[in-house]
Amino acid sequence: MSDNKYLVAIEDIELDGSYDFEFEDKIKELEDCEIRAELEFKNMGEFISAQGHVDGKITLECDRCLNKFCHTLNFDIDETFAKKSLYEDYGQELELSNSQFITDLEGAEEIDVYDLLYQSVILALPNKKVCGINCNEGYFVSEDKYKPHDSRMDVFKNIQIDKN
């Protein structure tokens, strides 16, 4: 669902050795997701490095109370793209280390920045989406007033202690 204005030509990156790209728009596939990103693409021979920072906001649904809330996005991007297909070079199974995750462009002439940002936002979302620290499934209670009731403890309310 990308637009031509979000495509970066590999030729432009190779021309100067680097290419700066600014993005300020919505990610339409995500609810109320507005982000701002500053990215720098660098030519590294057979690879292209994309580094930058993303900030913005997105509307999420709380996993506890199901209410919608605004979540702030603030993360860095550090991606590497292979200009040509890696499958030809690494046809056999290969174990990757932490710094070896590379997106294979498979000979494409452009990098889709919109898709890169969409995937990065998805990966930056918290595993457990909770609207607040005091979310109690729709009942917000301050910590000093929150006293959970355990019916097993009711037996201790009627104990009389002899003080002899």
C-alpha positions in Angstrom: 0.0 0.0 0.0 3.0 2.2 -0.5 3.1 5.4 -2.4 5.9 6.4 -4.8 7.0 9.2 -2.5 8.0 6.5 0.1 10.3 4.7 -2.3 14.1 5.3 -2.1 16.0 4.4 -5.3 19.1 2.4 -4.6 20.8 4.4 -7.4 20.3 7.6 -5.3 22.0 6.0 -2.3 24.9 4.8 -4.4 25.3 8.2 -6.1 26.3 10.1 -3.0 27.1 7.2 -0.7 24.2 8.1 1.6 20.7 9.4 1.4 18.6 11.1 4.1 14.9 10.5 4.3 12.3 12.1 6.5 8.8 10.6 7.0 5.9 12.3 8.7 2.6 10.6 8.1 0.1 8.0 9.2 0.5 4.3 8.9 -2.9 3.7 7.5 -3.0 -0.1 8.3 -2.7 0.7 12.1 -5.4 2.6 14.0 -4.5 6.3 14.6 -0.8 5.7 14.1 1.1 8.9 13.3 4.8 8.8 13.2 7.8 10.9 12.4 11.0 9.3 11.2 14.5 10.5 10.2 16.4 7.8 8.4 19.8 7.7 6.8 20.6 5.1 4.1 24.3 4.3 3.5 25.9 2.5 0.7 28.1 -0.4 2.0 29.1 -2.1 -1.2 26.8 -5.1 -1.6 24.7 -3.9 1.3 22.7 -0.8 2.3 22.4 0.3 5.9 19.3 2.1 7.2 19.6 3.8 10.5 17.5 6.4 12.2 14.9 7.3 14.9 11.1 7.0 15.0 8.7 8.7 17.3 5.0 9.1 17.3 1.8 7.7 18.7 -0.6 4.9 18.1 -4.0 3.9 19.5 -4.0 0.5 21.1 -6.6 -1.6 22.8 -5.9 -2.6 26.4 -5.5 -6.4 26.9 -7.2 -6.2 30.3 -10.1 -3.8 30.1 -10.4 -3.5 26.2 -10.5 0.3 26.4 -8.6 2.2 23.8 -5.5 4.2 24.9 -2.7 6.2 23.3 0.7 4.6 23.3 3.9 6.7 22.6 6.4 5.3 20.1 10.1 6.1 20.5 12.6 3.7 19.0 15.7 3.4 16.8 15.9 1.6 13.4 19.0 -0.3 12.4 18.4 -2.4 9.3 20.7 -3.9 6.7 19.6 -4.7 3.1 21.3 -6.9 0.6 21.2 -5.5 -2.9 21.4 -8.9 -4.6 19.8 -12.2 -3.5 21.6 -13.8 -0.6 20.1 -17.2 -1.5 22.7 -17.6 -4.3 25.6 -17.0 -1.9 24.1 -18.9 1.1 22.1 -21.7 -0.5 22.7 -24.0 2.4 21.5 -23.6 6.0 23.4 -20.9 7.9 23.3 -19.9 11.5 22.8 -16.1 12.0 24.2 -14.1 14.9 22.5 -11.1 16.4 24.0 -8.6 13.9 23.4 -10.7 10.8 19.7 -10.1 10.2 19.6 -8.8 6.6 16.6 -8.0 4.4 17.1 -9.5 0.9 16.1 -7.0 -1.8 16.5 -9.7 -4.4 17.8 -7.3 -7.0 15.0 -4.6 -6.5 15.9 -1.1 -7.5 14.1 0.6 -4.6 13.6 0.3 -0.9 10.0 0.7 0.4 10.4 3.0 3.4 6.6 2.8 4.2 6.9 -1.0 4.6 10.1 -0.7 6.6 8.4 1.7 9.0 5.2 -0.4 9.2 7.2 -3.5 10.1 9.3 -1.5 12.6 6.2 -0.1 14.4 4.7 -3.6 14.7 7.9 -5.0 16.2 8.1 -2.0 18.6 4.7 -2.6 20.1 4.6 -4.1 23.6 3.8 -7.7 24.0 1.2 -7.0 26.7 -0.8 -3.9 25.8 -2.0 -2.3 29.1 -3.6 1.1 29.3 -2.0 2.0 32.7 -0.3 0.5 35.7 -3.5 0.7 37.7 -5.7 -1.0 35.1 -7.9 -3.4 37.0 -10.0 -4.7 34.1 -12.0 -1.5 33.7 -12.0 -0.5 37.4 -9.3 2.0 38.1 -8.3 2.1 41.7 -5.4 3.8 43.4 -2.9 1.5 45.1 -3.7 2.7 48.6 -7.4 2.0 48.2 -7.0 -1.3 46.4 -7.5 -4.1 48.8 -8.2 -7.5 47.2 -10.7 -9.6 49.1 -9.8 -13.2 49.7 -12.7 -15.1 51.2 -10.4 -17.7 52.7 -9.2 -15.1 55.1 -12.7 -14.4 56.5 -12.2 -17.1 59.1 -9.6 -14.9 60.9 -12.1 -12.1 61.4 -14.0 -14.0 64.2 -10.9 -15.2 66.2 -10.9 -14.2 69.8 -7.6 -14.1 71.6 -7.4 -14.7 75.3 -5.0 -12.2 76.9 -4.2 -14.2 80.1 
